[in-house]
């Protein structure tokens, strides 16, 4: 299947039916009106605008030409993603947020807010949660910790991440087990350790749990539409003014140059999904700060 292309005669605002017809003409015959509505609610498309043609009412709502073209391009990319069908929509939402974040795609802030809300609600797959858990446990585990202890700690942390709730006591317990050998005087009750060169589990968990709680609060405010367009734009400005993000932006643009899938920067694989997740996590730190949550 070739890349989708909208002919010059179709570069006009389009109704839901027009978008469905475009998709069928491009070979995506399973697309329906419900598909368009679902994608709009998820933030993959902007809300269609009213079009008033008479004094007695309005015509069908219409999508601008840019959104009409974006729909076809996203459909093209979706077909080539390796993830399961349920998760592909999350990858697409995360990707367009990343493109907006870098100024590579001009989107209405209300669309970005919906896409961000939904991708945060389903952000990490089980594999990604396991990767995060492994990084946390490996950074704290003592060389003498057993394989069984490390496996248990990774599992508990990954489960907490998957559920979206943070069981501090349970996580502290398994992390104390894997890192206890750092000091014979470690306090199992608080997770503190003796010595300047030993990890302070209590502080590590407080910081990590605080970040998880802040993310959950951001998701709540997005769901309640309590995050304003001005706050989103300011968080994006701060993100792009941070020198630490230069490397991430360059990585993303390099992927765009190498792969250039359907006109959307990033390749349709797990590497691109991981890059957009890295961008999103960095942006979340700025948004949390803007909202006064951390």
ZAVEXTOR-123991 format. One line per 10 residues: number of its first residue (from 0); their letters; for each residue x negated, y negated, z of C-alpha. Coordinates in steps of 0.5 Angstrom, whole numbers, plus 2048, in hexadecimal, padded with zeros to 3 digits. Each point is the difference from the previous one (the first is absolute). Layout:
<rs>
NUM) A) X:Y:Z | ...
</rs>
This chain:
<rs>
0) XXXXXXXXXX) 800:800:800 | 7FD:7F9:7FE | 800:7FA:804 | 807:7FD:801 | 801:7FA:7FC | 806:7FB:7FF | 801:7FD:7F9 | 800:7F8:7FF | 807:801:7FF | 801:803:807
10) XXXXXXXXXX) 7FC:7FA:804 | 806:7FD:803 | 804:801:807 | 803:807:800 | 806:803:804 | 7FF:807:804 | 803:803:7FA | 7FB:7FD:7FB | 7FA:802:805 | 803:807:800
20) XXXXXXXXXX) 801:800:7F8 | 7F8:7FD:800 | 7FE:807:804 | 804:804:7FC | 7FD:7FD:7F9 | 7F9:801:804 | 801:808:801 | 802:7FF:807 | 807:803:7FF | 802:802:807
30) XXXXXXXXXX) 800:7F9:802 | 807:7FD:802 | 803:7FA:803 | 7FF:803:807 | 7F9:801:7FF | 800:7F8:7FE | 804:7FE:807 | 7FB:805:804 | 7FA:7FD:7FD | 803:7F9:802
40) XXXXXXXXXX) 801:802:807 | 7FA:803:801 | 7FC:7F9:7FD | 7FD:803:7FA | 805:7FB:7FC | 802:7F9:802 | 807:7FF:801 | 804:7FE:7FA | 802:7F9:7FF | 808:7FE:7FF
50) XXXXXXXXXX) 801:7FD:7F9 | 806:7FC:7FF | 803:7FF:7F9 | 807:7FD:802 | 804:7FC:805 | 804:807:802 | 7FA:804:802 | 7F9:803:7FF | 7FD:805:7FB | 7FD:806:803
60) XXXXXXXXXX) 7F9:7FF:804 | 7FA:800:7FC | 7F9:801:801 | 7FA:7FB:7FD | 7FC:803:7FA | 7FA:801:804 | 804:805:805 | 803:803:7FA | 7F9:802:7FE | 7FD:801:807
70) XXXXXXXXXX) 806:806:800 | 7FD:803:7FA | 7F9:800:802 | 802:803:807 | 803:805:7FD | 7FA:802:7FB | 7FC:800:806 | 805:804:805 | 7FF:806:7FB | 7F9:800:801
80) XXXXXXXXXX) 7FF:800:807 | 7FE:807:803 | 804:7FF:807 | 807:803:801 | 806:7FC:7FD | 802:7FE:807 | 7FA:7FC:801 | 7FE:7FD:7F9 | 805:7FB:802 | 7FC:7FE:806
90) XXXXXXXXXX) 7FA:800:7FC | 803:7FB:7FB | 802:7FB:805 | 7FA:800:803 | 7FC:7FF:7FA | 805:7FA:7FE | 7FE:7FD:807 | 7F9:801:7FE | 801:7FD:7FA | 804:7FA:803
100) XXXXXXXXXX) 7FB:7FF:805 | 7FA:7FF:7FB | 804:7FB:7FC | 800:805:7FA | 807:801:800 | 805:7FA:801 | 806:803:804 | 806:7FC:804 | 7FE:800:808 | 807:804:801
110) XXXXXXXXXX) 7FE:806:7FC | 7F9:800:803 | 803:800:807 | 805:806:7FE | 7FA:804:7FD | 7FC:7FE:806 | 805:802:805 | 801:807:7FC | 7F9:802:7FF | 7FF:7FF:807
120) XXXXXXXXXX) 806:804:802 | 7FD:806:7FC | 7F9:7FE:800 | 7FB:806:801 | 801:807:7FE | 7FE:806:804 | 7F9:800:7FD | 7FF:7F9:801 | 802:800:808 | 7FB:806:800
130) XXXXXXXXXX) 7FB:7FC:7FD | 801:7FA:805 | 800:805:806 | 7FA:803:7FE | 7FC:7FA:7FF | 803:7FE:807 | 7FE:806:804 | 7F9:801:7FC | 7FE:7F9:802 | 801:802:808
140) XXXXXXXXXX) 7FF:808:800 | 7F9:802:804 | 7FC:805:7FC | 801:805:805 | 808:800:7FF | 803:806:7FD | 803:801:7FA | 807:802:803 | 7FF:7F9:804 | 7FF:7FC:7FA
150) XXXXXXXXXX) 805:804:7FC | 806:7FF:806 | 7FE:7F8:800 | 800:7FF:7F9 | 807:804:800 | 803:7FB:806 | 7FE:7FA:7FD | 802:802:7F9 | 807:802:803 | 801:7F9:803
160) XXXXXXXXXX) 7FE:7FC:7FA | 805:804:7FC | 806:7FF:805 | 7FE:7F9:800 | 800:800:808 | 7FA:800:804 | 800:804:806 | 7FA:7FD:804 | 7FF:805:805 | 800:806:7FC
170) XXXXXXXXXX) 7FB:7FD:7FB | 7FC:7FE:806 | 800:807:803 | 7FD:803:7F9 | 7FB:7FB:7FF | 7FD:800:807 | 7FF:808:7FF | 7FC:7FF:7F9 | 7FC:7FA:803 | 7FF:802:807
180) XXXXXXXXXX) 7F9:802:800 | 7FE:7F9:7FE | 800:7FF:808 | 800:805:806 | 803:7FA:803 | 806:7FF:7FB | 807:7FE:804 | 805:805:7FD | 805:7FC:802 | 7FF:7F9:7FD
190) XXXXXXXXXX) 7FB:803:7FA | 7FA:7FB:802 | 7F9:803:800 | 7FA:7FE:804 | 7FA:7FD:7FC | 7FF:7FA:7FB | 800:805:7FA | 806:804:801 | 807:7FF:7FD | 805:7FD:804
200) XXXXXXXXXX) 806:804:7FE | 805:7FB:804 | 7FE:7FA:7FC | 800:804:7F9 | 807:803:802 | 802:7F9:802 | 7FE:7FD:7F9 | 802:805:7FC | 807:801:803 | 801:7F8:800
210) XXXXXXXXXX) 7FF:800:7F9 | 805:806:7FF | 805:7FC:804 | 7FE:7FA:7FC | 802:803:7FA | 806:803:802 | 802:7F9:802 | 7FE:7FD:7F9 | 805:806:7FD | 806:7FE:805
220) XXXXXXXXXX) 7FF:7F8:7FE | 800:802:7F8 | 806:804:801 | 803:7FB:804 | 7FE:7FB:7FA | 7FC:7FC:806 | 7FA:7FF:7FC | 800:7FA:7FC | 7FD:7FF:7F9 | 7FC:7FB:803
230) XXXXXXXXXX) 7FD:805:805 | 7FF:805:7FA | 7FC:7FB:7FC | 7FC:7FD:806 | 7FE:807:801 | 7FE:801:7F9 | 7FC:7FA:800 | 7FC:802:806 | 7FF:807:7FD | 7FD:7FD:7FA
240) XXXXXXXXXX) 7FC:7FB:804 | 7FC:805:804 | 7F9:802:7FD | 801:807:803 | 806:801:7FB | 7FB:7FF:7FA | 7FE:807:7FF | 807:803:800 | 802:7FB:7FB | 7FA:802:7FB
250) XXXXXXXXXX) 802:807:801 | 807:7FF:7FE | 7FE:7FC:7FA | 7FB:805:7FE | 805:805:800 | 805:7FC:7FC | 7FA:7FF:7FB | 7FE:807:7FF | 807:803:801 | 805:7FB:7FE
260) XXXXXXXXXX) 806:804:800 | 806:7FD:7FD | 7FE:7F9:801 | 800:801:808 | 7F9:800:803 | 7FE:807:803 | 800:807:7FE | 806:805:801 | 7FC:804:805 | 7FF:801:807
270) XXXXXXXXXX) 7FA:7FB:800 | 804:7FA:7FD | 805:802:806 | 7FB:800:805 | 7FD:7F9:7FD | 807:7FD:801 | 801:803:807 | 7F9:7FD:802 | 803:7F9:7FD | 806:800:804
280) XXXXXXXXXX) 7FD:802:807 | 7FB:7FA:7FF | 806:7FC:7FE | 804:802:806 | 7FB:7FE:805 | 801:7F9:7FD | 807:800:800 | 800:803:808 | 7FC:7FA:801 | 805:7FB:7FD
290) XXXX) 806:802:804 | 7FC:800:806 | 800:807:802 | 7F9:801:801
</rs>
